[in-house]
């Protein structure tokens, strides 16, 4: 297939479909760690973005402040998130991920990576296909960075 035969919109559509299916499957499969999807999402947001308020997290996740409050309360009870005074405004409280929270995220990510690894080694893929998938990973990352 020549470069002229490649339709970038068709490639984009195929990538979105296949990556979407992969992500949904990985997210749906139960893995250890005991984090619900909203808890994992809130922890990941805090881990990526650093300390912030509950209301800012709710806005970013596009959920109600009450829903985020319930999620954060559960995380605080388990010692995965802690509240601290805002260094810029002592009247406000910011939330941060604890070391235990970071470990819970790593455990969840590792469990999902192990699930994918098992699928890759279950005999479904030829060595040549595994090489293609390995070569595609950095390309997908570069694509994500350019969106």
C-alpha positions as CSV (number, residue, x, y, z in Angstrom):
1,X,0.0,0.0,0.0
2,X,1.5,3.4,-1.0
3,X,1.3,6.6,0.9
4,X,-1.2,7.8,-1.6
5,X,-3.6,5.0,-0.7
6,X,-3.6,5.9,3.0
7,X,-6.5,8.0,4.1
8,X,-5.6,9.7,7.4
9,X,-9.2,10.0,8.4
10,X,-9.8,6.3,7.9
11,X,-6.6,5.5,9.9
12,X,-7.8,7.9,12.6
13,X,-11.2,6.2,12.7
14,X,-9.7,2.7,12.9
15,X,-7.3,3.7,15.6
16,X,-10.1,5.3,17.7
17,X,-12.3,2.3,17.4
18,X,-9.6,-0.3,18.2
19,X,-8.0,1.7,21.0
20,X,-11.5,2.4,22.5
21,X,-12.4,-1.3,22.5
22,X,-9.0,-2.1,24.2
23,X,-9.5,0.6,26.9
24,X,-13.0,-0.4,27.6
25,X,-12.1,-4.1,28.0
26,X,-9.1,-3.3,30.2
27,X,-11.2,-1.0,32.4
28,X,-14.0,-3.5,32.7
29,X,-11.9,-6.5,33.8
30,X,-11.7,-6.8,37.5
31,X,-8.2,-6.4,38.9
32,X,-7.0,-6.5,42.5
33,X,-6.4,-3.3,44.4
34,X,-9.9,-2.5,45.5
35,X,-10.1,0.9,43.7
36,X,-13.4,1.7,42.0
37,X,-13.3,3.5,38.7
38,X,-14.1,6.9,40.2
39,X,-11.5,6.4,43.0
40,X,-8.9,5.5,40.5
41,X,-9.7,8.4,38.3
42,X,-9.6,10.9,41.2
43,X,-6.3,9.5,42.4
44,X,-4.8,9.6,38.9
45,X,-6.0,13.2,38.5
46,X,-4.3,14.2,41.8
47,X,-1.2,12.2,41.0
48,X,-0.8,13.9,37.6
49,X,-1.9,17.4,38.5
50,X,-0.7,17.7,42.1
51,X,-2.5,19.1,45.1
52,X,-5.9,20.7,44.3
53,X,-9.3,21.2,45.8
54,X,-12.2,18.9,45.7
55,X,-14.3,21.3,43.6
56,X,-11.5,21.6,41.0
57,X,-11.3,17.8,40.8
58,X,-15.1,17.6,40.3
59,X,-14.9,20.2,37.5
60,X,-12.1,18.4,35.7
61,X,-13.9,15.1,36.0
62,X,-17.2,16.7,35.0
63,X,-19.1,15.3,38.0
64,X,-20.9,17.0,40.9
65,X,-19.0,18.3,43.9
66,X,-21.1,15.9,46.0
67,X,-20.1,12.8,44.0
68,X,-16.4,13.9,44.1
69,X,-16.7,14.5,47.9
70,X,-18.0,11.0,48.5
71,X,-15.2,9.5,46.4
72,X,-12.5,11.6,48.2
73,X,-14.0,10.7,51.6
74,X,-13.6,7.0,50.8
75,X,-10.1,7.6,49.7
76,X,-9.2,9.6,52.8
77,X,-10.7,6.9,55.0
78,X,-8.4,4.4,53.4
79,X,-5.3,6.7,53.8
80,X,-4.9,7.2,50.0
81,X,-5.6,10.9,50.0
82,X,-4.9,13.6,52.7
83,X,-6.2,17.1,53.3
84,X,-3.8,20.0,53.9
85,X,-4.2,23.7,54.2
86,X,-3.7,25.5,50.9
87,X,-0.2,27.2,51.1
88,X,-1.6,30.1,49.1
89,X,-4.8,30.5,51.0
90,X,-5.0,29.1,54.5
91,X,-8.8,29.2,54.4
92,X,-8.9,26.5,51.7
93,X,-8.1,22.9,51.9
94,X,-6.2,21.0,49.2
95,X,-6.0,17.3,48.7
96,X,-2.8,15.3,47.9
97,X,-2.1,11.7,47.1
98,X,-0.3,9.8,49.9
99,X,2.5,7.3,49.3
100,X,-0.1,4.6,49.9
101,X,-2.3,6.2,47.2
102,X,0.5,6.2,44.7
103,X,1.2,2.6,45.5
104,X,-2.4,1.7,44.9
105,X,-2.3,3.4,41.5
106,X,0.9,1.5,40.6
107,X,-0.6,-1.8,41.7
108,X,-3.7,-1.2,39.6
109,X,-1.6,-0.2,36.5
110,X,0.7,-3.2,37.0
111,X,-2.3,-5.6,37.3
112,X,-3.7,-4.2,34.0
113,X,-0.3,-4.5,32.3
114,X,-0.1,-8.1,33.5
115,X,-3.6,-8.8,32.0
116,X,-2.5,-7.4,28.6
117,X,0.8,-9.3,28.9
118,X,-1.0,-12.5,29.4
119,X,-3.2,-11.8,26.4
120,X,-0.1,-11.1,24.3
121,X,1.5,-14.4,25.3
122,X,-1.5,-16.6,25.1
123,X,-0.6,-17.7,21.6
124,X,-3.1,-15.4,19.9
125,X,-0.3,-13.3,18.3
126,X,2.6,-14.4,16.2
127,X,6.1,-13.1,16.9
128,X,5.9,-10.8,13.9
129,X,2.6,-9.4,15.2
130,X,4.2,-8.8,18.6
131,X,7.0,-6.9,16.9
132,X,4.4,-4.8,15.1
133,X,2.6,-4.0,18.4
134,X,5.9,-3.1,20.0
135,X,6.8,-0.8,17.2
136,X,3.3,0.8,17.3
137,X,3.5,1.7,21.0
138,X,5.9,4.7,20.7
139,X,4.0,5.9,17.6
140,X,0.7,5.9,19.6
141,X,2.4,7.8,22.4
142,X,3.7,10.4,19.9
143,X,0.2,10.6,18.3
144,X,-1.3,11.3,21.8
145,X,1.3,14.0,22.5
146,X,0.4,15.7,19.2
147,X,-3.3,15.9,19.8
